[in-house]
Amino acid sequence: MRDKLRILAFAGSLRRGSFNRMLLQQMVALAPAEAEVEGFDLVSLPFYNGDLEGDLPEPVRIWKEKIRRADGILIATPEYNYSIPALTKNAIDWGTRPPTENVWKGKPVGIMGASNGRFGTVRCQQHLRNVLFAANTHVMNTPEVMISQAESAFDIEGNLVDDKAKQQLQKFWSSLVVWVRRFSG
């Protein structure tokens, strides 16, 4: 077993000032010594199109290879209209296609999210769990990170200033490392 776990992390938002991008930055800063976090910006992925499965676009090939090589996946995603952003769903869809080349299969996954709403990303995370179940992943159930009223949890530079949320992230990391080790080799 390797000393360091390879964790592939992405945010389900394109917005530069995204709270979920800020959340991922905090997770990278808090990463334990046994985890090596690699971020991926989903902006390069085209919308899924089955006609392209025979000759995958280069960004899709790169994306699928990064998933394949990762020991675990970390997703930080906002909630749009009580559900998953198209960007997040698109990234998952590309990884499962064609069905004989599902790179998500068996991957341990941690999900989290931040939102300005009172309920954080609770509805999105439930939908995302369903989609990841269909992709045949192992989603970590607890602890959950659903940062609500994110505009007050982060400062203007994007630093997490909510001490309770920081503690949640550290607890999440501890659990994610154990979860990923459970399923990776």
Phi, psi and omega in degrees: 000137178293154176291318183253135175275137176268114180250121175266125184237140175212154177255140180273037180216143177266342186297129180302321181269024183297133176295332180285329172293320177297320179299317178296320178300320178294321179296321177297317180295329182265002184304134177289163183302331183276004180238132174249115186259128175243124178272155175223129178267118185287357184302332184279346183282127175287165174297143180302136178214113182303335179295341183266358184299328181288333180220081186299138173300148183307315179300327179289319177300316179297314180302311182295323179293322178295319177297313182303318185280342183285144173281330181204164183237140175238123181243127172244115187224142174282174175249124176243122178052046178069017185210198185277135173297148179304324181300314180295313181297319179300317180297320178291315181303313180301322182289341181263358187246146344297162187305332179284351181236041180288102181282350177282338187306122177080359182285134171283136186227138171246135179236147179207170178193161178226142182209156175284344182288169181287337184258011180060232182239034186300317182289318178300314182297325177294316177297319181296322176300319178297316180294317180292331173298315179296331178279358176069041177263176174244098182273129177290127183277322181219153000283157178262143174237110179225087184283118178263163181045053186300333181299335177261351180274338181242147174273182185296335178274358179091011178276139176287122182249355179276111184297323179296319179294320177300317178297321178298319181294319178295319177295320178300313180301314180302315180290321182295320179299314179297316181298313182294316179300326180299324186253354184247097172061000000 
